[in-house]
Amino acid sequence: MNVSGYSKTAVKVLEASLPLFAARGYNGVAMRDIANTVGITAAALYNHFTGKETLYFRALEYAFADKVDTLAGDLESAKGVEGRLRCLILFWIEIFGGDVILRSLLQREMSDADAQRMQLLLDRVFLPVYQAAKETLDELAGGKMDAHLLFFAIFGLVLSHFQLSPIRKRLPGSLPEHEDVEVITRSIASLLLNGLQRTA
């Protein structure tokens, strides 16, 4: 995200608020908590953000905008539909495997199911990703399945890999390489591509 419109303090506020929202949820965080974490007064915080809702929206935008922009570029430069599928899988792996705060934030919001914040997640995260990947999804689906459902199948496969990690790692057959990004990507891509070919 282009932070040129934000002061250094505002960027610190955005970065400090994300782990708080992820750990406590929207309702569990007060503006004074964020101000204390950054080391400024609540009054100074309101000089940067008019309220908690505005701050929350800006924090989500700050967290995801660069990642979505990067995905669009990666999809454009990837070779073939399989390469673009791998880009989409890697995007979700980066979100869920590489950033515990973002994963916690998304999971918390999906379980809270607040209509306004869910709409924000739709507008700022899922819709831009879906739009960036729509051509790839349509090509992968090839009229054999619904691109919308395919999008959430990819999302769900990656999310469950990390969400179920405490159980998965204790089951027989668990290997250290199951945490490797390339192994996860190859496994999910293979599952999807083979499944799609069999529905032909």
N, C-alpha and C positions, 0 to 999 in steps of 0.2 A: 504494500500500500504506500502511496506517496504521502510521506509525513511532513512535506514541506509546509503545509498549512497549519501544523501543530508546533507549539513551543516545546522546548526540551522538557519542561515540567509536565505538559499535557501528555507527551509520549511516555514519561515515567508513570503517570497515572494510568494510562491504558495498559501498560505492561504489568503494573502492580495489581490492577483490578481483575485481570483474567484468572490467576490462580485462586483469588478469593471467591469469585463467582463459581469457579469449577468445584471448589471444596465445599462451599456453604450454600450454593444456589442463589438465585436472584434475591429471594426474600430474606435470606440469611445474612446479607451484606448491607451495611449502612454506609452512607457517604463518609461518615466520620471514620469508619474502619479503613476505608481506602486512603483518606487523608492522613491518618496515623501511619499507615504503611509507607506512604511516600515521604512523610515528614513535613507535611504542610498543614495549615489550618483548614477546617471545613469551609470557612469563608473563601479562602484562596482557591479551594477546589471548585467552588461554584463559579469562580471567575473563568474557569476553563470549560466547565460542563454545567449546563443549566439544571440538571437533575440526574438522578440515578438511571432513569430510563434512557436518557440521551447518552450518558456515559456507557451504559451497557451496549447499546446499539453501535456506538463508535468502536468499542472494544472488540466486538464480534467482527466488524468490518476490518479493523486493524489486523485481527488474527488471521482472517481468511483471504483477504483481497489478493495479496501477493501470490498465494498458493494457487488460487483460481486462475490468475493471469499466467502463471508459469505453466499450468496444465494446458491452457489453450495453445500456447506456443509449442509445447512438447508434442501435442496431438498433431499440430500442423506439420512439424518436421519429422514425425515418425514414419517409418516405411511400412506400408501395407496395413491391413486391418488388424493383423495380429500384433504388430508393433504399437498401434494405437490402443488396443485392448490392454497391453502391458502398461502403457502410460497411465491409463485410467486406474488400473489395479495399484500401480505404484503411488498414485496420488492418494488413494485411501490408506495405503500402508503408511505413508508419511504422516497422514493425519492421525491414524489410530495407533501406529507403532512407534512413531518418532516423536510424538507430542502428547504426553500423558494429560497435560492440561486441556488441550483441545478435545481429546477423547472424552475426558470426564465432563467437560462442558456440554458437549453434544449429548452424551448419555443422560446427563441430569435434565437437560431441557426436554429430551424426548420422553422421559418418565414424568416430569412435571406437567407437560402438555398444556402449558398456558397458551391460549389461542394467539395472543399478540406476539409473544416471543417465538412461538412456532412459525408464525408468518414471517418474522424476521429471519429465522433460520432458513426458511424456504427462499426468501428473497435474496439473502446475502450469501448462502452457501449452496443449497441443493439446486436451485434454479440456474445459477451461473454455471455450475459444474455440468448439469444436465444439458444445457444449451451448448456448452463447449464440446460435449461428447456426443451430441445428438446424431450427427452424421455417422460417426463410428458405430453407435448403437444400432442405427437403422441398417447399416451394412452388415453388422454381425447378425442381427435378427433375420435379415434376408427374407422377410415375409413368413418365416417359420414360427416366430414367436413375437411377443409384444416387447418393443424396445423399452417401454416404461418399466415393465417387470424385470427385464434384463438389467437395467440400471440398478434397481434395488437388490437384485440377486448378487451383483458384483459388490455393492455396498455391504450387504449382509454377510457374504462370505469373508470379506476382509475383517469386518467388525467382530464377527464371532471368533475368528482366529485369536484375536487379542483379548476379547471379553472372556473367553473360556480358558485362557492361558493357565490359571491356577489349577484347573482340572486336567487340561490337556497335558501339561508337563508331568503329571503324576501317573498317567496311564502307561501301561506297557507299550513299548514301541516308540516312545518319545525320544527324540534325538536332538542334540545341540543345534544341528543344522536346520531344524524346524523354525529357528528364530532368524535365519538368514533371509534377507529381503528377496534375493534372487530365487531361493527355493520356494518361498511363499508365492511369489509372483508366477513362477513356472507352474506350480501346482494348481493354482486357481485358474490360470489361463488355459491349461490343458483340460481341466474339468469342464470349463465352459465351452471350449472349442470342440471337444469330443462330444459333449452333450448336444451341441447345436448341429453337428454333422449327423448325429444319429436321428434327429427329428426330421431330417430331409425326406 
